């Protein structure tokens, strides 16, 4: 069974045509909290990022995939980052960009597909994610996809002058 195509979503590499979508997502201040971004990105930088996105995951330790519906319309992005080949683990980050595309199962299916990809093709033993404790949709997403709550980092992230707890989720490949 292919690991990058599901019943409702396809995970694919970044394309030059994704420039406007990625630029909008990266420059939406609402998303900066989850991506640890503090400043906007220029069109030039995003274009360079997309041009270099073909580089080997083992070299750059990260991979961004577009989450698309079956008609190849982008709905979001999912990242594999902080790849650690020695300990066979990587972090995951996911975003469904438009409110209208949320709560339709795109995120759950994309997360399931990327985990299968990480275990089958990258040979990872585990994947993990860090989610602020008050991000209920993301907390539910990881929990429903079989991730366990491994711990809580107290006062870990400073957002708008207030500290938030961050939950560490892990999914360990038992096969």
C-alpha positions in Angstrom: 0.0 0.0 0.0 1.4 3.5 -0.9 2.4 5.5 2.2 1.8 8.9 0.7 -1.7 8.5 -0.7 -4.7 8.0 1.4 -8.5 7.9 0.8 -8.8 11.7 1.1 -5.3 13.2 1.0 -2.1 13.0 -0.8 1.3 14.0 0.7 3.6 15.3 -2.0 6.9 17.2 -2.3 6.8 21.0 -2.6 6.4 22.4 -6.1 7.2 25.9 -7.4 3.4 26.4 -7.7 3.2 26.2 -3.9 5.0 29.5 -3.4 1.9 31.6 -2.7 0.4 29.0 -0.4 3.6 28.5 1.6 4.2 32.3 1.7 0.7 32.9 3.1 1.0 30.2 5.7 4.4 31.3 6.9 3.4 34.9 7.1 0.1 34.3 9.0 0.8 35.5 12.5 -1.9 33.2 13.9 0.4 30.3 13.0 3.6 31.7 14.4 3.0 30.3 17.9 3.1 26.7 16.6 6.0 27.2 14.3 8.2 29.3 16.7 8.3 32.0 14.0 8.7 35.6 15.1 9.2 37.5 11.8 7.7 37.4 8.4 9.4 35.6 5.5 10.0 37.2 2.1 8.8 35.8 -1.2 12.5 35.4 -2.1 13.3 33.3 0.9 10.3 31.0 0.5 11.2 30.6 -3.2 14.7 29.6 -2.3 13.4 27.2 0.4 11.2 25.5 -2.2 14.0 25.4 -4.7 16.2 23.6 -2.1 13.4 21.3 -0.8 14.7 18.4 -3.0 17.8 18.0 -0.8 18.2 14.7 1.0 16.4 14.4 4.3 19.5 12.8 5.8 21.6 15.8 4.8 19.2 18.6 5.9 17.5 16.6 8.7 14.0 17.7 7.6 11.3 17.2 5.0 8.2 19.3 4.4 5.3 17.7 2.5 2.2 19.4 1.1 -1.1 17.9 2.3 -3.4 18.0 -0.7 -6.9 16.8 -1.4 -7.4 14.2 -4.1 -7.6 17.0 -6.8 -4.1 18.1 -5.7 -5.4 21.3 -4.0 -3.2 22.2 -1.0 -4.9 22.1 2.4 -1.9 22.2 4.6 1.7 21.0 5.3 3.3 18.4 7.4 6.9 18.5 8.5 9.4 15.9 9.5 12.2 17.7 11.3 15.0 17.2 13.8 15.7 13.8 12.1 18.1 11.8 14.2 19.3 8.8 12.1 21.4 7.4 14.9 18.5 7.1 17.4 16.0 6.6 14.6 13.6 9.4 15.6 12.2 12.6 14.2 9.8 15.4 15.2 6.5 16.0 13.4 4.6 19.2 12.8 1.3 19.6 11.0 -0.9 22.4 9.9 -4.2 22.5 8.1 -4.2 26.1 6.9 -7.8 27.1 6.1 -10.5 26.9 8.7 -12.9 25.4 6.1 -10.5 22.4 5.6 -10.3 21.6 9.4 -12.3 18.9 11.1 -12.7 17.0 7.8 -10.1 14.3 8.7 -7.4 15.7 6.5 -5.0 16.2 9.4 -5.6 12.7 10.9 -5.1 11.0 7.6 -2.0 13.0 6.8 -0.5 12.3 10.2 -1.2 8.5 9.7 0.4 8.6 6.3 3.5 10.5 7.4 4.0 8.1 10.3 3.7 5.1 8.0 6.2 6.8 5.7 8.6 7.5 8.6 8.5 3.9 9.8 8.5 2.1 6.4 10.9 4.3 4.3 13.0 6.1 6.8 13.3 3.2 9.2 12.5 5.3 12.2 11.8 3.7 15.6 9.7 6.7 16.8 8.2 10.0 15.9 7.2 12.7 18.4 5.5 16.1 18.5 5.4 19.0 20.9 2.0 20.7 21.3 1.0 23.5 23.6 -1.4 22.2 26.3 -4.1 24.6 25.2 -4.1 23.5 21.6 -7.0 21.1 22.0 -7.5 20.2 18.3 -3.8 19.2 18.0 -3.8 17.4 21.3 -6.9 15.4 20.2 -5.3 14.7 16.8 -2.1 13.1 18.2 -4.0 11.2 20.9 -6.5 9.8 18.3 -3.6 8.8 16.1 -2.1 6.5 18.8 0.5 8.9 20.2 1.1 8.7 23.9 1.5 11.7 26.2 5.0 11.2 27.4 5.3 14.3 29.5 4.5 18.0 30.1 7.1 20.7 29.9 5.9 23.4 32.3 6.0 27.1 31.3 7.9 26.0 28.1 6.6 28.5 25.5 6.3 32.2 25.9 3.3 33.6 24.0 2.0 37.1 24.2 3.8 37.6 27.6 2.4 34.4 29.1 4.1 31.0 29.5 2.3 27.9 28.3 2.9 24.3 29.1 3.9 22.1 26.2 2.9 18.4 25.9 5.4 15.9 24.4 3.7 13.1 22.4 5.5 10.0 21.1 4.5 7.2 18.7 6.9 4.2 18.9 7.0 1.7 16.1 6.4 -1.7 17.6 6.9 -3.7 14.4 
